[in-house]
Amino acid sequence: AAARVYCGKLMLDQGVLAAKKLKELGEDHYDANFFKGKIASSKFYIMNVVPEVFGFESAMKVADTSAIDIAEDCLL
């Protein structure tokens, strides 16, 4: 979960920088589409991947031990 949050921070940094560069260089610059793609991919990751950590948190709070409670004979 921590890796997803950290990657989200990195993606946010990249998206902010891309937005700044796009504003600075303008829509007609040859790299404008690259910056737009960077902004869009950053937004997607932050809006769709990072929130998955809340599901991980919920699963950990349940503290399900069924995988380790099974008798060893059941695995043979």
Order of alpha helices (4+ residues) and beta strands (2+ residues): alpha-alpha-alpha-alpha
